[in-house]
Amino acid sequence: MTDRSLHPGAWWLWSLSLGIAATRTTNPLLLALLIAVSAYVVAARRPDAPWARSYGAFLKLGLAVLLIRLVFAVVFGSPIPGEHTLVTLPEVPLPAWAQGIRLGGEVTAEVLVRAFYDGLKLAALLICVGAANALASPSRLLKSLPGALYEMGVAVVVALTFAPSLIADVQRLRAARRLRGRPDKGLRGLLQVGLPVLEGALERSVALAAAMDSRGYGRTALVPPAVRRTTAALTLFGLLGVCAGTYGLLTADGGTYGVPVLLAGVGAALAGLWLGGRRSPRTRYRPDPWGPRAWLVAGSGAAVAAALFLAASADPAALHPGVVPLTAPSLPVWPAAAVLLGLLPAFVTPPPDHEKEPS
């Protein structure tokens, strides 16, 4: 790892900010722009590592979510009124206790467009999260966590690396079968590839358990009871303050106390995490620095999320186009320009050839 490598937390903050921005709009043009921004950054800065090859799987998952949402809209219908009937399916009569649910019937263009908007929003959120999986090294991310979150961070990192490792195993085994002239597609190929994949997953689990035990995973240091009680109190009041401050920001009447309560809650939670880290003494070998590039990457994502929040309040009709009456969505200029700020990491971060995995 060189001194030019980027902190993995910056990639996660950037991608989560793009995902938050995607939840603030159903405009398909803005959502497509968010997906294009994440795809461009991934294509420009994705390193050559097994865990970095999962972005295509997230793209397929997003497409599957979109198709499932459209199928549900066709089969179960929607209470949205529509005038443009595309097809009329046979309707299944349901009992009285299932009132409000419809199987079959008229399928209108308005219903499909609304389902497309909702499905694309969820797909964009998944794809943005997939960008973090393709850009941030899980091992370096785990090394950067505070000591109080180490055990929980290990569980999260293991869960996040499951999908990339599984995809890498499937690709490796399918390539090996093709080289041997054996089928790698269809039901037969899936069955013959599935058993080695499960065997490899079991071997990795045993190796991971042995490595965690040899490194003292789960062992805690002795701290005074007063420190433990103070840590619990600060963490509890910090989380309550974050919840109360967030609620104040989301309500019209809580705007005056929302920000100070939120800041106080974050401060108390951080103090609790700092004290809690004393129970998990850990040393870090060559920790990742949080430099100017990390601030630029995280700040560009935060700017996109903040701009979409403001645009949703200032012009909700542009970010949430209606479907009754059915009209073509328009691209709002300044929210679209704000989304383009998410391209900044592709120009301020080092190319992937300069980023090496720690041994």
C-alpha positions in Angstrom: 0.0 0.0 0.0 1.5 3.4 -1.0 0.9 6.7 0.7 -1.3 7.7 -2.3 -3.9 5.1 -1.5 -7.3 6.3 -0.4 -8.9 5.6 2.9 -11.7 2.9 2.4 -14.0 4.8 4.7 -14.1 7.7 2.2 -15.3 5.3 -0.5 -18.1 4.1 1.7 -19.2 7.6 2.7 -19.2 8.6 -0.9 -21.3 5.7 -2.1 -23.7 5.8 0.9 -24.2 9.5 0.2 -25.1 8.7 -3.4 -27.5 6.1 -2.1 -29.1 8.6 0.2 -29.5 11.0 -2.7 -31.2 8.3 -4.7 -33.8 7.9 -1.9 -34.8 11.6 -2.3 -36.1 11.3 -5.8 -38.2 9.2 -8.2 -37.2 11.1 -11.3 -35.8 8.4 -13.6 -33.4 10.9 -15.3 -31.7 11.8 -12.0 -31.7 8.2 -10.9 -30.1 7.1 -14.2 -27.5 9.9 -13.8 -26.7 8.7 -10.3 -26.2 5.1 -11.6 -24.0 6.5 -14.5 -21.9 8.5 -12.0 -21.2 5.5 -9.8 -20.5 3.3 -12.8 -18.0 5.7 -14.2 -16.1 6.1 -10.9 -16.0 2.3 -10.5 -14.8 1.8 -14.0 -12.1 4.4 -13.5 -10.9 3.5 -10.0 -11.7 -0.1 -9.3 -8.6 -2.1 -8.4 -7.7 -5.5 -9.8 -8.8 -7.6 -6.8 -11.3 -10.5 -6.3 -13.5 -8.4 -4.0 -13.7 -5.6 -6.6 -15.5 -7.7 -9.2 -18.9 -7.6 -7.5 -20.2 -4.4 -9.1 -21.7 -6.4 -12.1 -23.6 -8.6 -9.7 -25.1 -5.5 -8.0 -26.1 -4.2 -11.5 -27.9 -7.5 -12.2 -29.5 -7.4 -8.7 -30.8 -3.9 -9.4 -32.2 -5.0 -12.7 -33.9 -8.0 -11.0 -35.4 -5.7 -8.4 -36.8 -3.4 -11.1 -38.3 -6.4 -13.1 -39.8 -7.8 -9.9 -41.4 -4.5 -9.1 -43.0 -4.3 -12.6 -44.3 -7.9 -12.3 -45.9 -7.1 -9.0 -47.5 -4.1 -10.5 -49.0 -6.2 -13.3 -50.1 -9.0 -11.1 -51.4 -7.2 -8.1 -52.4 -3.9 -9.7 -52.3 -0.5 -7.9 -54.9 1.9 -6.5 -53.5 4.6 -8.9 -56.2 5.7 -11.3 -55.3 5.3 -15.0 -56.8 6.2 -18.4 -54.4 4.4 -20.7 -55.2 0.7 -20.5 -52.5 -1.5 -22.0 -53.9 -5.0 -21.4 -56.7 -6.6 -19.4 -55.8 -9.7 -17.5 -58.3 -12.3 -16.1 -59.2 -11.1 -12.6 -59.3 -13.6 -9.8 -62.1 -13.0 -7.3 -60.8 -12.7 -3.7 -62.7 -13.0 -0.4 -64.0 -10.1 1.5 -61.1 -10.1 4.0 -58.7 -9.5 1.2 -60.4 -6.2 0.2 -57.9 -3.8 -1.3 -55.9 -6.5 -3.0 -56.5 -7.3 -6.7 -55.2 -10.2 -8.8 -55.3 -9.4 -12.5 -57.6 -6.9 -14.1 -56.6 -3.8 -16.1 -53.0 -2.9 -16.5 -52.6 0.8 -17.2 -49.6 2.7 -18.3 -49.8 4.9 -15.2 -49.4 1.9 -13.0 -46.4 0.6 -14.9 -44.7 4.0 -14.9 -45.2 4.4 -11.2 -43.8 0.9 -10.6 -40.8 1.7 -12.8 -40.0 4.9 -10.9 -40.2 3.1 -7.5 -38.2 0.1 -8.7 -35.5 2.3 -10.3 -35.1 4.1 -7.0 -34.4 0.9 -5.1 -32.1 -0.4 -7.9 -30.1 2.9 -7.8 -29.7 2.5 -4.0 -28.4 -1.1 -4.4 -26.0 -0.1 -7.2 -24.6 2.8 -5.2 -23.9 0.4 -2.3 -22.3 -2.0 -4.8 -19.9 0.7 -5.8 -18.5 0.8 -2.3 -18.0 -3.0 -2.4 -16.0 -2.7 -5.6 -13.9 0.3 -4.5 -13.1 -0.2 -0.8 -10.9 -3.0 0.5 -12.8 -4.9 3.3 -9.6 -5.7 5.2 -8.4 -2.1 5.2 -11.9 -1.0 6.3 -11.8 -3.4 9.2 -8.4 -2.1 10.2 -9.7 1.5 10.3 -12.6 0.8 12.7 -12.3 2.0 16.3 -11.6 -0.7 18.9 -15.1 -0.6 20.4 -16.6 -1.6 17.0 -14.0 -4.2 16.2 -16.2 -7.3 16.9 -19.2 -5.9 15.1 -17.0 -4.7 12.3 -15.6 -8.2 11.8 -19.1 -9.6 11.4 -20.1 -6.8 8.9 -16.9 -7.2 6.8 -17.4 -11.0 6.7 -21.0 -10.5 5.5 -19.9 -7.9 2.9 -17.1 -10.1 1.5 -19.4 -13.2 1.2 -20.9 -12.1 -2.1 -17.7 -11.0 -3.8 -15.9 -14.2 -2.7 -18.8 -16.4 -3.9 -18.8 -14.7 -7.3 -15.0 -15.1 -7.6 -15.3 -18.8 -6.8 -18.1 -19.3 -9.4 -16.2 -17.5 -12.1 -13.0 -19.5 -11.3 -14.8 -22.8 -11.4 -16.7 -22.0 -14.6 -13.5 -21.0 -16.3 -11.9 -24.2 -15.2 -14.8 -26.3 -16.6 -14.7 -24.5 -19.9 -11.0 -25.2 -20.2 -11.7 -28.9 -19.7 -14.5 -28.9 -22.3 -17.2 -29.5 -19.7 -20.6 -27.6 -19.6 -20.7 -24.6 -17.3 -24.2 -23.4 -18.0 -27.6 -24.7 -17.4 -28.9 -26.8 -14.5 -26.2 -29.5 -14.9 -23.4 -26.9 -14.9 -24.9 -25.2 -11.8 -25.2 -28.4 -9.9 -21.6 -29.4 -10.6 -20.2 -26.0 -9.7 -22.3 -25.6 -6.6 -20.7 -28.3 -4.5 -17.1 -27.0 -5.0 -18.3 -23.5 -4.2 -19.9 -24.7 -0.9 -16.7 -26.6 -0.1 -14.6 -23.6 -0.6 -16.9 -21.5 1.6 -16.6 -24.0 4.4 -12.8 -24.1 4.1 -12.7 -20.3 4.3 -14.9 -20.3 7.4 -12.7 -22.8 9.2 -9.6 -20.8 8.2 -11.2 -17.5 9.3 -12.2 -19.0 12.7 -8.6 -20.2 13.3 -7.2 -16.9 12.3 -9.6 -15.0 14.5 -8.8 -17.2 17.5 -5.0 -16.9 17.0 -5.4 -13.1 17.0 -7.3 -13.0 20.2 -10.7 -12.2 18.8 -13.3 -11.5 21.5 -10.8 -11.0 24.3 -11.2 -7.9 26.4 -9.0 -6.0 28.8 -9.9 -5.3 32.4 -11.2 -1.8 32.9 -12.6 -0.2 36.1 -16.4 -0.5 36.7 -16.8 3.2 36.6 -15.4 3.4 33.1 -17.8 0.6 31.9 -20.8 2.5 33.4 -19.6 5.8 31.9 -19.2 4.2 28.5 -22.7 2.6 28.6 -24.3 5.9 29.7 -22.5 8.0 27.0 -23.4 5.5 24.3 -27.1 5.3 25.4 -27.5 9.0 25.7 -25.6 9.6 22.5 -27.9 7.3 20.5 -31.0 8.9 22.1 -29.7 12.3 21.2 -29.0 11.2 17.6 -32.6 9.9 17.3 -34.1 13.0 18.9 -32.1 15.3 16.8 -32.9 13.5 13.6 -36.6 13.6 14.4 -36.3 17.3 15.0 -34.7 17.8 11.6 -37.4 15.8 9.9 -40.3 17.7 11.5 -41.3 21.3 10.9 -41.5 22.2 14.6 -38.2 20.7 15.6 -35.9 22.7 13.4 -34.7 24.9 16.4 -33.5 22.1 18.6 -32.8 19.4 16.0 -29.2 20.5 15.1 -27.9 21.1 18.7 -29.4 17.9 20.0 -28.0 15.9 17.1 -24.5 17.4 17.6 -24.7 16.6 21.3 -25.8 13.1 20.6 -23.0 12.5 18.1 -20.4 13.9 20.5 -21.6 11.7 23.4 -21.7 8.6 21.1 -18.1 9.3 19.9 -17.0 9.7 23.5 -18.6 6.4 24.4 -16.9 4.7 21.5 -13.5 6.1 22.5 -13.9 4.9 26.1 -15.3 1.5 24.9 -12.1 1.1 22.8 -10.1 0.7 26.0 -11.7 -2.7 26.5 -10.4 -3.9 23.1 -6.6 -3.0 23.0 -5.5 -3.3 19.4 -2.5 -2.2 17.5 -2.6 -1.1 13.8 0.2 -1.8 11.4 0.6 1.0 8.9 -2.8 2.6 9.4 -4.5 4.3 6.5 -4.2 8.1 6.7 -7.3 10.3 6.1 -5.8 12.8 3.8 -7.1 15.6 1.5 -8.2 13.2 -1.1 -10.4 11.4 1.4 -12.0 14.7 2.4 -12.7 15.5 -1.3 -14.2 12.1 -2.0 -16.4 12.1 1.1 -17.3 15.7 0.6 -18.4 15.2 -3.0 -20.8 12.5 -2.0 -22.1 14.6 0.9 -22.6 17.5 -1.5 -24.7 15.4 -3.8 -26.9 14.2 -0.9 -27.3 17.7 0.5 -28.2 19.1 -2.9 -30.9 16.5 -3.5 -32.3 17.1 0.0 -32.6 20.8 -0.8 -34.0 20.2 -4.2 -36.7 17.8 -2.8 -37.8 20.6 -0.4 -37.6 23.5 -2.9 -39.1 21.8 -6.0 -40.7 18.4 -5.1 -42.6 18.2 -8.4 -39.3 18.1 -10.4 -37.8 15.3 -8.2 -41.1 13.4 -7.9 -42.8 13.6 -11.3 -46.4 12.6 -11.3 -48.0 9.9 -13.4 -51.6 11.2 -13.3 -51.9 12.7 -15.8 -49.1 10.8 -17.6 -46.3 13.2 -18.6 -42.7 12.8 -19.6 -40.3 13.6 -16.7 -38.0 16.6 -17.1 -34.4 16.9 -16.0 -33.9 19.6 -13.4 -30.8 21.6 -14.2 -29.1 22.4 -10.9 -29.9 19.0 -9.1 -28.4 17.3 -12.2 -25.3 19.5 -12.0 -25.1 18.6 -8.3 -25.2 14.9 -9.1 -22.2 15.4 -11.4 -20.2 16.4 -8.4 -20.1 12.7 -7.6 -17.6 12.3 -10.5 -14.9 14.1 -8.5 -13.3 10.9 -7.1 -12.5 9.7 -10.6 -10.2 12.7 -11.0 -8.7 13.4 -7.6 -7.9 9.8 -6.5 -4.9 7.7 -7.7 -5.4 5.3 -10.5 -5.9 1.6 -9.5 -2.4 0.6 -10.6 -1.0 2.6 -7.7 -3.3 0.9 -5.1 -1.9 -2.4 -3.7 -3.4 -4.7 -1.1 -1.6 -5.1 2.2 0.0 -8.5 2.6 
